[in-house]
Amino acid sequence: MTELVAEFASVVEGRGVGGDGSSGASAARVYKQLAKQRSDNATAGALFGAEGAQQRVEGKWWQSESDTWDLLARLYEQRQQRRDSTMDESMDANVDDDATLTDFVRAQELLERDGQLAEYVEVRRWLEDTAREFQPVETRKGYLFYTRRSIRNQDTADSNAMSDTNTQLVTDIDPDASSRQRRDIALEDHEYSTSLLRTLFEYVRRGRVSDAMSLCVESDEPWRAASIKGGLFWRDPRLEDEQSTESVGGNINRNLWKHACAALAHDTGNDSYERALYAALSGRVDEVLAVCVTWDDFVWAHVNAVIEMRMDQGLRGACVYEQAPATSFAHVQSRRTCAADMTQVFDIVESLDARVQSEARDPLRRLQRALATDTFAEYVAGFAQALSPDTDIRMVRVVAHASLCVRQSGAVLPEADVSAVLEAYVDRLALDHDELVAAYVAQMPKERQTPVYAQFVQMLNVSRDHRMRLLQRAERHGLDTHAVCRAATSAGVQTGEPSDEQLGRFELAEPSEPITDVEQRQVRALEWTTSSPHLYPHALAQVCTLSRQFLLNGRTNAATVLLNSLPADFVQPEWIAEGAPLFQEYMHVLSLCDALAYYATWAETVCRQPTSTLQSFEHKQRVIDASVHAEQLLRRVLDVDWLGAHVQDGSARTSELQKLRMLYVPEIVFRLHGVLYETRHAVPQNLARSLDLAQTVASDGLGIYRELARPSPVHPNGRLIAFMALMRKSAFELLRVQESSDSRVALV
């Protein structure tokens, strides 16, 4: 199945073997070949038992699909040619009343003028070409061989023993002897005649009229071959083409011949297949239906009758000869009324017995009906509406590609419905064949291409290199990759401001804590907009948006992973020169994450206890260095009006920035105090500096005191009182140290 999906996609991309992509019909023919190959493989490899039965069922499906592609190619090539022709479609379907035209020419002109009739003929030809195989009767020389021998034996001296058994046999050997004498022919001849008539009908059913006539001649029944040949249209090349070397042929009294065939079909004394044979030749349905077996048999019988009726109607008018009267055949009129059009044909067939109705409900049969009745647009609309996760993927594939073929042939289809079918197929492709999705998305309307492909790519959990290859394929198929990347990132980020209840449970994550799968997908969503420097401005906005979400939930570890995932050249020189608000926000978030991450490193350094004097000296130096760096990073957050408290534009972004200041500015203050206070022994001047934090907090320019005083869901009374307690702690410790120092001085 994987290989088949790729082969179908190669045709869509216009590079399939045998399909140049120039027309929907050429693509359909390639699909026909692909399905036929699988049908042959399944049938050839069929085993016995349940496995073999399953293979035969699979082979039957592929054969039916191949037939469907064949029908599509035939009809839409014809329809496209008719649309492209310059013929006036408003011309009357009847041929000109030119008495010099032969029936053959008039029939050709009728098919050229009546496009619908030409389609009916093509459907009949398709039904004939795709009919199931059958075993024809063997050729037997000698007409009524056993009957002839029985008659000859009756004249011999030893015929007395058989006289009783042969008294009911005909005494003459001619085609009318049985009906004239009301006697039988020999049993062996009767059995062969029955098989012969069935074979002749099956040949006609498959459009192999010449084979039927040849069989009659080879079986020494040339008169029956002549009766079949009467259906050929009369032609005289001298009236058609002055330079033609063809001889005169066909039946100049074809109408009379059809009535004679109808009389044979009407005669209940004839064999059922003989009646069906001549009924088919004359365009009757009653006797043909009696021997029909499958859905396509019934459809063929009705389509054949419609064609003969339409041909008779179209050929009425002036003629070069006077036709023989057929009034004596009025009693052989068919009991059934001929269908008016192709739609009525299928309606009649679908109203037959349960077995035929079951065949008609087959998904591919329904599609074939839509193609034959030129209602494919309505079919696609219904199929799209009925789509569900349980829809057979094979039918989704068939309808999707059929829609592309029909549309490429020039037919108008509902874009929304075609897109729905293609999207359903894309959803299935995304599971195992993501590299093929772009080819199908490119077939959708422009307004659907970006959202569909963006939704597809943002759900993929594949490597960055694989994602870039998918973008390259999208670009090769003409998709707007920049728009796709922007949409994919926006969809993947999916931010949402936490509620006050969630903020009430706010807790900072440890820097070493792994991020969740959801956070990882959100971080990786930025890979799309960081795939090209042209998208960096959009990526910057999304980075800030996602960072705010992470920080509001205390997920500083996720924000750090996000920032570390960005390309080395992410920061653009013009951002630095312009000092845009988003770039300032990005730098502030970066400084916060750096400060908190290094604070954890500082805390680990302080807590590590030395085990020797040498290690104690080294440890003290490491603590001093770590404290200096930690203080620099923490003050960098406080000294830059972190996230701009002065911004008051009422936007959602402003609300989030205010909440972040409310949550993190006090946290940085408290952690900075901890760094200074806890290192007072290693760096004695840090104790006084911890007390000096009060001046930084009280500065009107930075407004830090307002964030400490602001009530929050985490701290309903604010954190100013807690900060004053820290200042009191530092002051008391500073007094104690000074008193201890004064005491030591006094002792000295």
N, C-alpha and C positions, 0 to 999 in steps of 0.2 A: 504493500500500500504506500510505503514511503516513496518508492521509486515512481509510482503512478502520480502522486501529488506533485513531485518535482517535474515530471514530464508535462503535466497539465499547466503548471506554472510557466514552463519554458515556452509554451505556445502563447500564453498571455503576454509574455515579455517579447514575443515576436521573433524568437530564435528557435522554435521547434522544428524538428526534422519534418519536411514536407509541408510546413505551414509558414508562409512568409508574413502572416499577420495582415495581409492586404485586405482580407474580407472575412466576415464571420463564417461564411460557408467553407472557406479553406481551413479555418481553425476547427470547425466542426468535423471535417473529414479526418483531421489528425486525431481528434478525440475518438472518432469511430474506430480508427485503426488500433488505438491504444486499448480500447475496451474489447475489441475483437481478439486481440492477442491474449488478453487475460481469460476471455471465454474459452479460447482454444486450449490454453494451458490448463485451466480447471477441468475441462472435459477430458483431455488426454490423460491427465493424471488421476482421474477418478478411480477409486478403489471400490471394493465390495463393502457391504455393511453400512453402518451409520456414517462413518467418515466419508465413504464414497458418495452416499446420498447427499451429504452436506456439500461436497465438492460439485456435484451436479446442480444443486440449487444455486450455488455461487456462479457456476458457469451459465446458468439460465439468466441470472441477473445481468451478467456482463454482456450476454448476447442481446438482451432487451435494451440495455443501455446503448450498445453499438447501433442497434436499429433506430433508436431515438435520435442519435447524432446524424445518422444517415438521412432521416426525414427532415431534420432541421436544415441540413446542408442543401438538400434538394429544393425545399420550398423557399428558403430565404435567398438562395441564389437567384431563383426565378423571380421572386418579388423585387429583389434589388435591381435586376436587369429591367424589369418592367417600369420601375420608378425612374431608372436612368434613361429609358428610351424616350424619344420625342413623340411617340404616338399619342394622339389625342384620346384620353381615357373616356371622354364623353361620347365617343363614337358608338353607334348601335352595335350590339353583339351579333346581329344577323349579318350574313354575308350579302354582298351586292347581288342584285337580281340580274346577273350577267349570264345569258343563256349559253355562252360559249365556254363557261368554266366547267371543268370536270368535277366530279364529286371529291376526288382526291385534293384538288386545289381548294375547293370550297371548304373542305374540312380543315386544311392547313390554315386558311385565312380565318376561319372561325376560332381556332385555338389562339391565333395571334391577337385577335380582337377581344376575345372573352377571357380575361385573365383568370377569373374564378374557375371557369371550365378547365383551363390549362392546369390549374392547381389540382383540381379533382383528378385529372388524368395522371398527374405526378403522384398523387396519393395512391391511386390504384396501382401504378407501377411499383411504388414502394412496397405496398402490401403483397404484390406478386413476387418481388425480389427477396423479401424477408420471410416468405412462407416457410413453414417447417419442411424438413426433408421427408420424402416418401420413397417407397420402393416400387418402381414401375413394373408392369407386367413384362414378361419376356416376349420377344417377337416369335410368332409361330407362322410358318408358311402353310398355305392351304386353307382356303376359306371353308369353315364347317367341316373339318377333316373327318371327325368321327361320325358325323351325320351322313356325310357322303359315303363313308365305308359301310355304314349300316344299310343304306339304301341299296348299295351294290350287293351286299350279302343277301338281301332278301330275294335276289334273282338267282341265287345259287341253289344247288340241290340240297345242301345241308342247312338251309335257312329255316326249316320247320321248327327246330328247337328254339329259335329266337323270335318266331313270328308273333308270339303273344306279347313279348316285351317291346316290340318295335311297331306295333299297330298304331301308336299315337305319334310317331315321328312323321315329320314332313316328308313329302315325296319329291319335292323340287328343291333345288339349291339356288336360291336367290334371296336377297335381303327382305323381300316382302312375303316370302312363302309362309312363314310362321303366322303372321297376322291374317294372311289371305285364307289359309287352310285351317286356321285355328288349331294347329298342332304344334308340338314341341320339337326342339332340336335335341341332339344327343346331350346327355348330362355333362360330359367332358367339354363339349362346345359351349354349353350354357355357362359353365363355370368360367371358361376362358373369356367368353363374351362379357360376363359381369366384371371380371378383372380388367379387361381391356377398356370397357366404358368408364370404369373408375379411374384408370390411368389417364384416359383422354380428358376427363373432367379435371383431374389434378394438374395436368399440363396447362389447360386453359386457365385454371385458377392461378397458376404461376406465370401467366403471360407467355407461355411457351407454345403458342399455337402452331408454329412450324414443326415442332417436335411431335405434336399430336397428329398432324397430317402425315408426317414421315412414318410414324408408327402404323397408321392406317394402311399406307401403301405397302409397307414391309410385311404387314399381316394379311395381305391380299384382300384388303377392303378399300380399294381406291374410291369407291362411291362415297364412303363415309368421309374420306379426305376432301372430296369435292364439296360435300355438304358443309364441312367446316370452313372451307376456303371462301364460301359465299359471303363472308363478312368483310372481305377486302373492298375498299372503296374503288369505284371504277375510275380509271385514269387512261388518258390518251395523250402521250407525249407530244403528238403533233399539234394538239390544242394548247399545250402547256409551254413547250419550248421548241422553237423551230429547229434547233440544232441537236435536240435530244435523239439518242439512238435507242431509247427504251421502246419496248413493244407495248401494245394495248393490253391492259390487264384489269383485274378487279371485277366486281359484279355490277352491271348496269342497272339491275333490278334488286338492289340491296334491300329496299323496303319490303318487297314481296318475299325475299328470302327470309327476312326477320319474322314475318308472319308465319311462314312455313315452319321455322324453328319453334315459334311459340306454339304452333299446333302440335308438334312432336312433344314438347314439354308438357302440354296440357293433357296428352293422352295417358290415362292412368294405366293402360295396358303395357306401357313401356317400362323398362328398368329404371329404378330411381336415379341412377347416375347418368343414364341416357337423357332422362328428363332434365336433370340438373345441368348437363352439358349444353343442351340446346336452349335452356332457359338463360344460362349465362351469356351465350352468344347473342341472344335476342334482347337482353336487358330486362328479363323477368326476375322476380325475387322469390316467388312462392316455392318453386321446385328447387331452387338453389339452397334456400334456407333449410330444406329437409335433410340435406347432407352436410351442412356446416357443423363444425365441431368446436372450434375455438373462437375467441373474441375477434381476432383478425379475419377469420373466415366470414363471420357475419357482417363485419364492417365492409369487407371487399364486396360481398353480394349486393349490399345497398349502394355503395359508391358506384359500382359497375352499372347498376340500374339508373342512377342519377345521370351518369355520363351519357348513356345511350339515349335517355329522354332529352337531355340538353342538346345532344348532337342532332337528333331528329328535328327538334324545334328550330335549331339554328340553320339547318340545311333546307328548310322549306322555301319554296320560291321557284323562280324560273329555272329550267333545265334544258340542256341541249337535246334531250330525248323525252319521249312521253313515257312516264312510268306505268307499269302494269297495275291494274286495279287489285286491291286486296280486301274488297268488301266481304268476300266469302269467309274471312277469318274473324269476323266480329265476335264469334262465340268463344274465342280463346283468350279473351282479355283476362289479365291477371286480377286475382281477387284483392290483392294488396295494392294500396295506393303508393306510388313511388315517392320517396322523400323529396322535399323541396330543395334542401341544401345540406351541406355537410353537418351543420349543427343538429338538424333533425335526424340525420343518419345515426349519430351517436346517441341521441335521445332514445331512438327506437331500439338500438342494440342494448342499451343499459336498462331497458324495461323488460328484457327477456328473462329467462329462468335464472335461478339463484347462482348456478355455476358461472354463467356468462357475466352476471352482475359482479360476482367475486373477482373475476378477471378484470372487469372494467374499473374496479376500485384500486387496482395496483397503481402505486405512485407513478411509475413510468408510463402506464397507459393513460393516466390523467394528463400527463405532460404531452403525450403524443396527440391526444384529442385537442389540447390547446394549440399545438402547432398546426394541426390540420385545419382547424376552424379559424385560425388567425385571431385567437383570443389570448395570446400569450401575455399581453399586458395585464389582463384581468387575472390570469393564472398567477403571475408573479405577485400581484397585490394580495391575493388570497393566501399564497404560500408565506409571504412575509408576515402577514397578520397571525398566521398559525404557528410561527416559529416558537420553539421552546427548547430547553436543554435536551429533551428526549427526541427531537427531530433526527431522523436518520441522517448521519453525516454524509452518506453517499448521495442522498437527494439534495442536501445542501450544496455539495460540490457540483452536481449536475445542473441544478437550477442557477447557481452562480455563474458557471461558465456558459450556460445557454443564454443567460441574460446578456453577457458580454458579446456573444456571437450575434444575437438578434440586434442588439444596439449597434454593433459594428456594421451590420448589413443595412443600416439606415432607418430601421424602425424606431419609433418613439416609445419609450417605456417610462413609467413613473419613477423618477430618480430616487425618491425617498424609499420606495419599495426595493429597488435594486440595491441601494445602499444597505438596507436592512439585511438582505440576503448575503451581501458581500461581508458585512460586519460579522454575521453569524459564522461564515466560513473562516474569516480572519481569527475569530476567537478559537476555533478548532486548530487552525494552523499554528497559533501562538504556543500551543503545548509542545509540539515536536518539530515544527518547521518555521521558526521565527524569521529565518533569512528570506522566506518567500512572501512575507506579509506585505512588504512595500509595493510589490507588483500589483496586488489587488487593491490596496488603498489608493493607488494612483488612478484606479478606474472609477473612483467615487467622485461625486461633485466636489469642487474646490472647497466649499465651506465645510465639508465633512472630513477632508483628508487630514488636516492638522489635528483636530480633536481625537479622531480614531487612532491615528498612529501614535499620538502622544500618550493616549491611554494604554495602548499596547506596550510601548517601550518602558513606561514608568513602572509597569508591573513585573518586568523581567529582573530576575536576580541572577545576573550573569556578570562576567568580568568586564572591566572598563574597555578592554580591547574589543571584546565582542560587541559592546554597545556602540563603539565607534564604527565598527563594520556595518552595523545596522543603519547608522546614520549615512554612511557612504552609499549603501544600497538605496536608501530613501532619496538621496540627492540624485542618484543615477536615474531614478524613475520620476524625477521632476517635482518631488515634494519640497515644500518650504521648510528646510531643516531647521532654520533659526526659529521659526514659529513653533515647530514641533518641540524643540528643546525648551523654549520658554514655557509652553503649555505643560510639558512633561514635568518640569521642575515645580511649577505652580501646583500641579495636581499631587505630586509626590510629597511636597512639604506639608500641606494640609494643616495649617496652624490654627490655633484656637485659644483665646484668652481664658485662663483659668478663673473659676468662680472664687468668691470670698471664702467659701467653705474649703476649697482646695488650698487657697493661700494660707488658711488657718493651720493646715498640716504641713506648711513649708519646712523643708529640711534640706540642707546642703548635702549633695552627694560627695563621697570621697573621690579625689582625682583618679585614684587607681581602680575605682569601681567600673566594671565593664558596662557598656551601654546596651540597651535592649535591642531586640530585633527591629522593632518599630522605629526606634531612633536611628538604627543603622540604615534602614531603607530611606528615611528622611535625609540623612546625610548624603547618601549615594544619589539621591535625586538631584543634587547640585552638580553631579558629573555631566549632566546634559548641557547646562548653561556655562560650564567651564570648559566645554569642548572646543570653544573658539574665542579668541580675544574680542571678537565683535559682540559676544554675548556677555562679557564681563560686567557691564553696567547692570544688566538684568540680574546677573548672578549676585552682584553686591546687594541689591534690594532683597533678594531671597535669603541670602546669608544673614542679613540683619533681622529679617522677619523670623527665620527659624531660630536664630540665637536668642531673640527675645522670648520665644516660646520655651526653649530649654531653660533659660535662666529663671523665668517666672515659676518653673516647676522645680527649681533647685538643682537642675541637671547640668551643673557646670562641667562635669566630665564629658557630656555629650557635646556641649558647646566647644570644648577644647578639641575634641575629635573632629568636629566640623571645620574649625579654623585650620587645623593641621592638614586637612584633606585638600585644601585649595592649592592651585598651581603656584609655582615659585614666582611667576610673573604676574600674579593676580592684581597686585596694586599697580595702578596705572599712573604715570607722572602727572597727567592732567588732573587726576583726583586730588593729588597733593597740592597742586597749584591753586585749584579752585576752592578747596576746603569745603566741599559739599557736605550737607548735613548727614547723608547716609555714610559717607566715608568717615566723618568724625565719629559717628555711632560705631562703625566697624572698628575703628582704632580704640575706642573706649572699651568695647566688649573684649577686644584682644588684650588690652592692658589688665582688665579684671581677671580674665582667665589665666593670664601669666602670673598675676599676683597670687591668686588662690592656689594655683598649682605649685608655686615655689614656697608658699606658706607651709604646705604639707611637707616639702623637702626640709624646710627649716625646723619644723616640729620634730621630724625624725632625727635630725642632726642633734638637736638639744637633748632629746631623750636617750640618745645612745651614750651609755656610761663607759668611761675608760677603765681599764684594768691595771694600768701601771702608770708610773710617774711620767714616762716618755709619752705614753698615749694620752695622758691627762693634758700635757702641754699642747700636743697636736689637736686634741679635741677642743681645747679652748680656742685655738686659732681658727678651727673650722666653724665654731659657733660664732666667733666675731665676724668672719667673712660672710657666713650665711645671714647673720642678722643685718649686716650692712646692705646686702643685696635685697633681702626681704623688705627692709624699710624703704628702699628706693622704689621697689615695685608697688608697694602699698600706697606710698605717698603720691606716686604717679597717678593713681586712681583719684585720690582726694584733691589733688592740686589742679585738676583740669576741668572743674565744674562737670563732673562725670555725668554723661547723658543729658546735659543741658536742662537744668531745672527751670530755666527761664522760658522754655518753649511752651506756649499755651495756645495752641490752635484748635483744641477741642477734638482732634482726630483720635482714632483708635490707637494709632502709634504713640501719640502723646500720652494717652492713658497708660499704655504699657510702659513707657519710659518712666513715668512718675512712679509706677508701682515698683519698677526695678530700683530706682533710687531709694525708695522707701525700704526695700528689702536689703540692698547690698551696701549702701553707703554706711549705715550703722555697723554692718558686719565688718567692713574694712577698718572702720575706726577702732572697733573692739580688738580686732586682730593686730592692728598696728600697736595698740597699747600693750597687747600681750607680748609682742616681739620685743618691745623696749623694756618692759617691766621684768620679763623672765630672763633677760640677758644683763640685768643690772650688775651682777657679780663679774661677768666676763668683760662687760663694757660699763664701768661705773657711771659714766655720764648719761647713759641711757635712762637712768631713773629720773633725772631731772627732765629729760626730753619727753618722757612719758607724761609728766605733769604739764609740759608745754602744749600737749595736744588740746588743752582747753582753749588756747588762743586760736588754733586752727579751726576748731569746731565753732567758735563764736564769731568767726569772720563773716561779715555780711556778704562779701563777694562770692564766697563759695556756698553759703546757705546750708552748711552741714547741720547746724543746730536744728533747723526746721525739719530735717529728715529724722533726727533723733526724737524730736518732740511729737512727730506725727503718729497718731494711733494707727495700728495696722491689725489685720486679722490675727497675726501671730502675736503681736504685742499690743493689746487694746489700749494700754496707757502710755504707749510710746516707750522709748529706750533712753530718754534723757536722764531719768532718775538713776538708772543702772550706770550710765556713763559718769554721773556725779559721784557715784559710789567708787568707781575706779579711780577718779581723780582724788578722792579722799584717801583711798588706799595708797596711792602713790605719794601723796603729801605726808601721811603718817610715816611711811617707810623712809621718805627723805629726811624727816625730822629725826627719826631713830638713827639713821646713818650719821647725820650731822652731830647728834648728841654723843654717839659712840666715838666719833672722831674727836670731838672736844674733850671727852674724858681721857682719851689716849694722849692728847696734847698736854692736858693738865698733869697727868702722871709723869710725863717726860720732864 
